[in-house]
Amino acid sequence: MKENLLERITSSPEICHGQPCIRGLRYPVTLILDLLGSGMAYGDILDDYPDLERDDILASIIYAAKLGRVKSIEMVMVWSSLLMLNLLKN
């Protein structure tokens, strides 16, 4: 199920300069993580951003956790590229 949630994370040069975003919307993953880090609860985020869903928040957390396991910035680039290629194939 976790891997399916990662399909919600998209990246396109036309949207937020290629930053990982939620479902092609203009909500960067970093925004969601910043909101959570500031202490906002899921419900508060969903109230403030009605386009978002609970699974979008979970996907952002999973994405960040995967990035946190990467040992170098080069691996982040490789991992992100592979993730995007995998999502494009589906």
N, C-alpha and C positions, 0 to 999 in steps of 0.2 A: 504493500500500500504506500509506503514512503516514496518509492520510486515514481509511482503514478503522480504523487503530489508535485514532484519536481517538474512535471510537464507543464505546470502552471507558470514556471519561470521561463521567460522568453527574452531574447536579445535581438535587437534590430538596429542598424545604424540610423534609421529614420525616427526611432523613438528613444528619447532621452540619451542621445549620442551613443547608443549601443550598450548602455548600462543594463544589467539584468533587471527586468521589470516583471510585474504581475500580469499574466495573460495578455500581453500586448497593450495593456493600458499604460498610462503615463504615471504609474506608481512604482518607482524604483524599490528594489528589495531593501536598499539602505534606509529608505523612509520608514518602512515597516519596522525594521530593526531599531531605528532611532526612537520611534514611538514606544515600542516595547521597553527599550532601555530607559526611557524617561518615566516609566512606571504606569503607562496607560494599560488598562485592561483590554482584553479582546473586544468586549462589548462596546467599550468607548471608541475604539478604533473603527469598528464596524458602523457605529452610529455616525461618526464624523465623515466616513468615507463609504457611502452606501453602495458603491460599485464593487467593493471588496467582499469576500466571503471568508468564513473561518478557515477554510482550507488554504486560502491564499496566505494567511498569517503562518499557518503550520509549514507551508512550502518555503516561506522565507527563512524560518528557523532551521529547517532541514538543510537548505542551501548554505546557510552560514556555517552550520556544523560541518558540512562536507569541506568547505573552504578552510575551516580551522584545522582540519587534519592534513592539509597539504604542507609539505616540507619546504617548498621554495616557490618564489613568484613564478618561475618558469613552469612549474607543475600546475600552478593556478591557471596559467594561460592554456596549457595542454588540456587540463581537465575541463575548462569552460568550453574550449573548442570541440572536444569530444562530446560533451553534453549537448551542445547546440546541433552538431551533426546528427547525433542520435535522435534528437527531437524532430529534425527536418525529415529524417527517413520515415518517421511514423506519421 
